[in-house]
Amino acid sequence: MKTYKKMLLSLAAVLALAGCKSTTIMLPSVSGKAGEVIVVMEKSDWEDALGGDVRDLLACDCPWLAQQEPLYNLVNVIPSGFGDLFKYHRNIVIFQVNPQVDTTGIIFRHDVWAAPQCAIQINAPDAATASGILKEKGPMIVSALEQAERDRVIRNTLRYEEHTIYSQLADIFGGAPHFPTGYKLRKASDSFAWIADDKQAYQDVFIYRYPVEDEPFTLEKILAHRNAVLQENVPGMFEGTYMTTSKFFPTTLEFLKYKGRDFAQVRGMWEVQNDFMGGPFVSHSFYSPDGSEIFVAEAWVYAPKFDKRQYLRQVESLLYSWEWKKAAEDEENAAN
């Protein structure tokens, strides 16, 4: 009898566990192309002022590039047509424009119908109010979409990582970004490294460092160090040619914070001195853990035959995966 009771208890435990597992919701993977956004809105609003405001925000010329490319590719879907095919998309902006809405405002959600998904809902009683919300919260909407695109790249990078590159770079610099399969360590010294993926277009990363000086994060000083480092380490195809910062395009400086790490972000265009090559770049400059050095992680693209928006987005996202070696080891030890 005791043995029989033990069998019943064991069977009950197994069934309970099975029941728990059956209630776990496994979301499907997102669909759609990178850099694409589904905009759920009535056709009348899409063709009127509200739709124009959405396009001005999300389909404006990408500010990072020399040629015209939209910041995002937009696809309008009317609410009655917003079925499963579109609900699985990676980026969705939904407009609930109805006098009966309970709360006016904006809601940011993740992984509603699929994963990893960014879903943004704007509730308003009329189109004019929706436009007002869009203009007020526009930077937050763009930031949420950019972060979602970036996080997907990092997620796939960690899933298909070329682990030896991080190990080699972390031994030299004490930290590094993570790189997916396909990247190669082209050049490495105590103060400079070049990591390249040149299969279809050049989507490369530089890492370099130099001693701290007074006011290290002015645009002039960041660019002066950049030009000196690249002239020394990145020669062109012909004698007397080397990579440098283009003076014909604006260069911008912005101070950002990501996962507790502060850095100065510089965007601009690179060119090869005395040659005709060029393209976009973005760099992150930040202090070493002990504050004695400035580290720079820079992403750049050379793709003369292709649109460059997605190439730059992909390689720029890798910069955000920077991890100090000690922090990574501490996290691994804690997990074990």
C-alpha positions as CSV (number, residue, x, y, z in Angstrom):
1,M,0.0,0.0,0.0
2,K,2.8,2.4,0.9
3,T,4.5,1.7,-2.4
4,Y,1.2,2.3,-4.2
5,K,0.7,5.6,-2.5
6,K,4.3,6.7,-3.4
7,M,3.5,5.9,-7.0
8,L,0.3,7.9,-7.0
9,L,2.2,10.9,-5.4
10,S,4.9,10.7,-8.0
11,L,2.4,10.5,-10.8
12,A,0.6,13.5,-9.4
13,A,3.8,15.5,-9.2
14,V,4.6,14.7,-12.8
15,L,1.1,15.7,-14.0
16,A,1.4,18.9,-12.0
17,L,4.7,19.8,-13.6
18,A,3.3,18.9,-17.1
19,G,0.3,21.2,-16.3
20,C,2.6,24.0,-15.4
21,K,4.6,23.6,-18.6
22,S,1.4,23.6,-20.7
23,T,0.4,27.0,-19.4
24,T,3.7,28.6,-20.4
25,I,3.2,30.8,-23.4
26,M,6.0,30.5,-26.0
27,L,5.8,33.6,-28.3
28,P,6.8,33.1,-31.9
29,S,9.8,34.9,-33.3
30,V,9.2,38.2,-34.9
31,S,8.8,38.7,-38.6
32,G,9.6,41.5,-41.0
33,K,12.7,43.2,-42.2
34,A,15.2,45.1,-40.0
35,G,14.5,48.8,-40.2
36,E,10.8,48.3,-41.0
37,V,7.8,49.6,-38.9
38,I,4.1,48.6,-39.2
39,V,1.9,51.7,-38.6
40,V,-1.7,50.7,-37.7
41,M,-3.9,53.6,-38.6
42,E,-7.0,54.3,-40.5
43,K,-6.4,55.0,-44.2
44,S,-8.1,58.4,-43.9
45,D,-5.7,59.5,-41.1
46,W,-2.7,58.0,-42.9
47,E,-3.4,60.1,-46.0
48,D,-4.1,63.2,-43.9
49,A,-2.0,65.4,-41.5
50,L,-1.5,62.6,-38.9
51,G,0.0,60.3,-41.4
52,G,2.2,63.1,-42.6
53,D,3.5,63.7,-39.0
54,V,4.3,60.0,-38.7
55,R,6.3,60.1,-41.9
56,D,8.1,63.2,-40.9
57,L,9.2,61.5,-37.7
58,L,9.9,57.9,-38.8
59,A,10.5,58.2,-42.5
60,C,12.6,61.4,-42.6
61,D,16.0,61.3,-44.2
62,C,18.4,59.3,-42.0
63,P,20.6,61.9,-40.4
64,W,23.7,59.6,-40.2
65,L,24.3,59.3,-43.9
66,A,25.5,61.4,-46.9
67,Q,22.8,60.1,-49.3
68,Q,19.1,60.0,-48.8
69,E,17.7,57.0,-47.1
70,P,14.6,56.9,-44.8
71,L,15.2,56.5,-41.1
72,Y,12.6,53.6,-41.2
73,N,10.6,51.9,-43.9
74,L,6.9,52.3,-43.0
75,V,4.0,50.0,-43.9
76,N,0.5,51.3,-43.2
77,V,-2.1,48.7,-42.1
78,I,-5.7,49.6,-41.3
79,P,-7.0,48.4,-37.9
80,S,-9.5,45.9,-39.4
81,G,-6.6,44.4,-41.4
82,F,-4.3,44.1,-38.4
83,G,-4.3,40.3,-38.2
84,D,-1.7,37.7,-37.2
85,L,0.4,38.3,-40.2
86,F,1.2,41.8,-39.0
87,K,1.0,41.1,-35.3
88,Y,4.2,39.1,-35.4
89,H,6.2,42.0,-36.9
90,R,9.2,43.3,-35.0
91,N,8.2,47.0,-34.8
92,I,4.6,48.1,-34.5
93,V,3.1,51.6,-33.8
94,I,-0.6,51.4,-33.2
95,F,-2.9,54.5,-33.3
96,Q,-6.1,54.2,-31.3
97,V,-7.9,57.3,-32.5
98,N,-11.4,57.2,-31.0
99,P,-13.6,59.6,-29.0
100,Q,-14.3,56.6,-26.6
101,V,-10.7,56.0,-25.6
102,D,-10.3,55.7,-21.8
103,T,-6.9,57.3,-21.4
104,T,-5.1,59.7,-23.7
105,G,-1.3,59.1,-24.1
106,I,1.3,56.6,-25.2
107,I,2.1,53.1,-24.1
108,F,5.5,51.3,-24.7
109,R,5.3,47.5,-24.6
110,H,7.6,44.6,-25.5
111,D,6.9,41.1,-26.7
112,V,3.1,41.4,-27.0
113,W,2.5,39.0,-29.9
114,A,6.0,37.9,-30.8
115,A,9.6,38.2,-29.5
116,P,11.7,40.3,-29.4
117,Q,9.1,42.8,-30.4
118,C,8.6,46.6,-29.9
119,A,5.0,47.7,-29.7
120,I,4.0,51.3,-29.2
121,Q,0.4,52.4,-28.8
122,I,-0.9,56.0,-29.0
123,N,-4.4,56.6,-27.6
124,A,-6.2,59.8,-28.5
125,P,-9.8,61.0,-29.0
126,D,-9.0,62.6,-32.3
127,A,-6.3,63.0,-34.9
128,A,-5.2,66.4,-33.8
129,T,-4.5,65.1,-30.2
130,A,-2.7,62.1,-31.6
131,S,-0.4,64.5,-33.7
132,G,0.3,66.5,-30.5
133,I,1.3,63.3,-28.6
134,L,3.4,62.3,-31.6
135,K,5.3,65.6,-31.7
136,E,5.8,65.7,-27.9
137,K,7.0,62.1,-27.5
138,G,8.6,61.7,-30.9
139,P,12.2,61.4,-29.6
140,M,11.1,58.7,-27.1
141,I,9.4,56.8,-30.0
142,V,12.5,56.9,-32.2
143,S,14.7,56.0,-29.2
144,A,12.5,52.9,-28.4
145,L,12.6,51.7,-31.9
146,E,16.4,52.2,-32.2
147,Q,17.0,50.4,-28.9
148,A,14.8,47.5,-30.1
149,E,16.7,47.2,-33.3
150,R,20.0,47.4,-31.4
151,D,19.0,44.8,-28.9
152,R,18.1,42.3,-31.6
153,V,21.6,42.7,-33.1
154,I,23.2,42.2,-29.8
155,R,21.0,39.2,-29.0
156,N,21.9,37.5,-32.2
157,T,25.6,38.4,-31.7
158,L,25.7,36.7,-28.4
159,R,23.9,33.7,-29.8
160,Y,26.4,33.3,-32.6
161,E,29.4,34.8,-31.1
162,E,33.0,34.5,-32.3
163,H,34.3,34.0,-28.8
164,T,38.0,34.0,-29.6
165,I,37.8,37.7,-30.7
166,Y,36.4,38.9,-27.4
167,S,39.1,36.9,-25.5
168,Q,41.9,38.3,-27.6
169,L,40.7,41.9,-27.3
170,A,39.9,41.7,-23.6
171,D,43.4,40.4,-22.9
172,I,44.8,43.5,-24.7
173,F,42.4,46.2,-23.6
174,G,40.7,44.8,-20.5
175,G,37.3,44.8,-22.3
176,A,35.8,44.8,-25.8
177,P,32.5,44.5,-27.7
178,H,31.2,41.1,-28.7
179,F,31.3,40.0,-32.4
180,P,29.3,37.5,-34.3
181,T,30.6,34.7,-36.5
182,G,32.2,36.2,-39.7
183,Y,34.3,38.9,-38.0
184,K,38.0,38.6,-38.1
185,L,40.7,40.3,-36.0
186,R,42.6,42.0,-38.8
187,K,45.1,44.0,-36.8
188,A,46.0,44.3,-33.1
189,S,48.6,46.1,-31.0
190,D,48.7,47.3,-27.4
191,S,46.8,50.5,-28.4
192,F,44.9,49.7,-31.6
193,A,42.8,46.9,-33.0
194,W,40.9,46.5,-36.2
195,I,38.0,43.9,-36.4
196,A,36.6,43.4,-39.9
197,D,33.7,41.8,-41.6
198,D,34.2,42.5,-45.3
199,K,32.1,39.9,-47.0
200,Q,29.6,42.1,-49.0
201,A,30.3,45.5,-47.5
202,Y,32.9,46.7,-45.0
203,Q,31.3,46.7,-41.5
204,D,34.4,47.2,-39.4
205,V,35.2,48.3,-35.9
206,F,38.3,50.1,-34.5
207,I,39.3,50.0,-30.9
208,Y,42.0,52.3,-29.6
209,R,43.1,54.1,-26.4
210,Y,45.2,57.0,-25.4
211,P,46.2,58.8,-22.1
212,V,43.7,61.1,-20.4
213,E,44.2,64.9,-20.8
214,D,42.3,68.0,-19.8
215,E,38.7,68.1,-21.2
216,P,39.1,64.9,-23.2
217,F,35.6,64.8,-24.6
218,T,35.5,68.0,-26.7
219,L,34.7,67.3,-30.3
220,E,38.0,68.9,-31.4
221,K,40.1,66.6,-29.1
222,I,38.2,63.5,-30.0
223,L,38.7,64.1,-33.7
224,A,42.3,65.1,-33.3
225,H,43.1,61.8,-31.6
226,R,41.0,60.0,-34.2
227,N,42.8,61.4,-37.1
228,A,46.3,60.8,-35.6
229,V,45.5,57.2,-34.7
230,L,43.9,56.4,-38.1
231,Q,46.8,58.0,-40.1
232,E,49.2,55.8,-38.3
233,N,47.2,52.6,-38.4
234,V,44.8,52.6,-41.4
235,P,46.6,53.2,-44.7
236,G,44.9,53.5,-48.0
237,M,45.5,51.6,-51.1
238,F,48.2,53.9,-52.4
239,E,51.3,55.5,-50.9
240,G,50.5,58.7,-49.0
241,T,46.8,57.8,-48.5
242,Y,45.1,57.1,-45.1
243,M,41.8,57.2,-43.4
244,T,40.8,60.5,-41.8
245,T,37.6,62.5,-40.9
246,S,35.9,64.2,-43.8
247,K,35.7,68.0,-43.5
248,F,32.9,68.3,-46.0
249,F,30.2,66.8,-43.8
250,P,29.0,67.9,-40.3
251,T,30.4,66.0,-37.3
252,T,28.2,65.8,-34.2
253,L,28.9,65.1,-30.5
254,E,26.3,63.7,-28.1
255,F,26.7,62.5,-24.5
256,L,24.9,59.2,-23.8
257,K,24.5,56.6,-21.1
258,Y,23.8,52.9,-21.7
259,K,23.6,50.3,-18.9
260,G,25.5,52.4,-16.5
261,R,28.3,53.4,-18.9
262,D,28.7,57.0,-19.9
263,F,30.3,57.8,-23.3
264,A,30.7,60.6,-25.8
265,Q,29.2,59.6,-29.2
266,V,30.6,61.2,-32.4
267,R,29.0,60.8,-35.8
268,G,30.4,61.8,-39.1
269,M,31.9,60.8,-42.4
270,W,35.3,59.3,-43.0
271,E,37.3,59.6,-46.1
272,V,40.7,58.4,-47.4
273,Q,43.2,61.3,-47.8
274,N,44.2,61.8,-51.4
275,D,41.7,59.1,-52.6
276,F,38.0,58.9,-53.3
277,M,36.8,56.3,-50.7
278,G,34.5,57.3,-47.9
279,G,31.5,56.4,-45.7
280,P,29.7,56.9,-42.4
281,F,31.2,56.3,-38.9
282,V,30.1,56.5,-35.3
283,S,32.4,56.3,-32.3
284,H,32.0,55.9,-28.5
285,S,34.7,57.5,-26.3
286,F,34.8,56.7,-22.6
287,Y,37.1,56.4,-19.6
288,S,38.9,53.2,-18.6
289,P,37.8,51.7,-15.3
290,D,40.7,53.4,-13.4
291,G,40.2,56.7,-15.2
292,S,43.7,56.9,-16.6
293,E,42.9,56.3,-20.3
294,I,40.3,57.2,-22.9
295,F,39.0,54.2,-24.8
296,V,37.4,54.6,-28.2
297,A,35.2,51.9,-30.0
298,E,34.3,53.0,-33.5
299,A,32.1,51.5,-36.2
300,W,32.3,52.3,-39.8
301,V,30.9,51.2,-43.2
302,Y,32.1,51.2,-46.7
303,A,29.4,50.0,-49.1
304,P,29.6,52.1,-52.4
305,K,27.1,49.8,-54.2
306,F,24.5,49.5,-51.4
307,D,22.2,51.5,-49.1
308,K,24.1,52.0,-45.9
309,R,21.5,52.5,-43.2
310,Q,21.2,48.9,-42.1
311,Y,24.9,48.2,-42.5
312,L,25.7,51.0,-40.1
313,R,22.9,50.1,-37.7
314,Q,24.2,46.6,-37.4
315,V,27.8,47.3,-36.8
316,E,27.0,50.3,-34.6
317,S,24.9,48.0,-32.4
318,L,28.0,46.0,-31.6
319,L,29.6,49.0,-29.8
320,Y,26.8,48.8,-27.2
321,S,27.8,45.2,-26.3
322,W,31.1,46.5,-24.8
323,E,31.9,44.6,-21.7
324,W,34.8,44.9,-19.3
325,K,36.6,41.6,-18.8
326,K,36.5,41.7,-15.0
327,A,32.7,42.4,-15.0
328,A,32.1,39.5,-17.4
329,E,34.2,37.2,-15.2
330,D,32.3,38.3,-12.0
331,E,29.0,37.8,-13.7
332,E,30.0,34.3,-14.9
333,N,31.3,33.4,-11.4
334,A,28.0,34.6,-9.9
335,A,26.0,32.5,-12.3
336,N,28.0,29.4,-11.4
